[in-house]
Amino acid sequence: MSDWSRLPDLAARQVGGSVLAANDEFFAERENLIKNEAPAYRPHTFTNKGQEYDGWETRRRRDGSPGPDWALIRLGIAGVPAGIVVDTAYFVGNYPPEISVEGACVPGHPTTEELLAAPWQPLVARSPIKGDTRNEFEVTTERRITHVRLNMHPDGGIARLRVHGTAVPDPQWLDDLPFDLIALHNGGRVLDCSDGFFSPPNNMLQPGISRFMADGWESRRRRDDGNDWAAIALATEATPTVLELDTTHYKGNAPARISLDGDTADGDQVTLLPPTPVRPDAPHRFRLAETRPVHRVRLNVFPDGGIARLRLYGPLTDIGRRQLRDRYTATTSGR
């Protein structure tokens, strides 16, 4: 076992990785590339496109072009890759003869078009690989990477991609972040919502990473000019500074945009985050500029869709701190 194989898999689904796009996935879906479990094979499982494979598989090229076929992967953990595994388990007569892997560092939540136009650097040069094999490649870059591009020359199938490396977090997200103000276990709760047809909004406030689509909040499709929303009580009065919103598992049904409003103790409503585009199947972080404390927020989704997890961070006010202490004392005294 290579030393770098003991490092975390930066692309793993369980840490927030996502396969954003691929030029072709005719025989097998691109999302299989970063599944947590080892590849499996079930013989004689045919769909209308042929034998079902546990991996990413493209159609055979018939136009004479050399390829490559490609897939764009957003790392769940941005960092410096040390080694890459291209696993072709069970792909015997349909694996690509060669692959290459590129990396890029693109901040924010870029679109597919923005990623394709980004400056990419080679991580694994065009190299031959074997079928039904765990093909390992050492990476020597010292650059922080947020996205990788896996290329198959010219086409074929790959079961899994692993990107082992060292995390390099952005310091702006580690400096001054207090606890989650709306987490269920901290006292946050949903007061009301416009719609919870597919799954209830309190799911957003659960701990951990969302396990599947129904583990978040999803509304039905709107057929009018309005938008869906959820009103959420904070654990106590505070000044929110960071919003985290995760659309993991919501690929064809994520909102197009979101916004966040807050209610002050004086009864005013303030804009914490104006309408902002969000990406499907992706974690997001937003800095909030409003400095007035609030005790309740309203998440607006435009026009509808699903949210896997919602987090809100910021310092407590003196009033909020006292409310927490008084509530705790009142419910624990006399023991």
Number of C-alpha atoms within 10 A of each C-alpha: 5 10 8 18 18 10 16 17 28 27 29 22 21 16 15 19 26 28 23 20 17 20 12 17 20 13 21 23 17 30 21 22 28 24 21 15 9 11 17 12 14 11 9 9 10 11 9 7 10 11 14 17 24 25 28 25 28 25 16 12 14 6 7 7 8 11 13 19 23 23 22 22 24 27 22 21 22 21 23 22 26 20 23 22 18 23 25 27 24 21 22 13 10 18 25 25 15 18 23 20 22 19 26 20 18 17 10 10 17 14 12 13 8 10 19 12 8 14 11 18 17 15 23 20 14 15 13 12 19 17 19 17 17 16 16 15 18 16 19 12 16 10 14 18 26 23 28 24 23 22 22 25 19 20 24 24 30 31 28 24 24 21 26 24 24 18 18 14 12 11 8 9 12 9 8 12 15 15 13 24 27 25 23 18 13 14 14 21 22 21 14 15 18 14 20 18 12 15 18 17 31 23 21 27 25 20 13 7 16 21 12 11 19 17 20 28 25 27 23 15 13 14 9 7 7 11 17 22 23 20 20 22 22 24 22 22 26 24 25 28 19 22 19 15 20 26 26 26 22 22 16 10 19 25 24 16 17 21 17 21 18 25 20 17 12 7 9 9 15 17 16 27 20 13 15 13 13 21 20 21 23 23 20 15 15 16 15 19 13 16 12 15 20 28 19 24 25 22 18 23 26 20 20 25 24 30 29 29 25 25 19 25 22 20 19 21 16 11 12 20 14 14 15 17 11 12 10 11 11 10 9 9 7 6 4
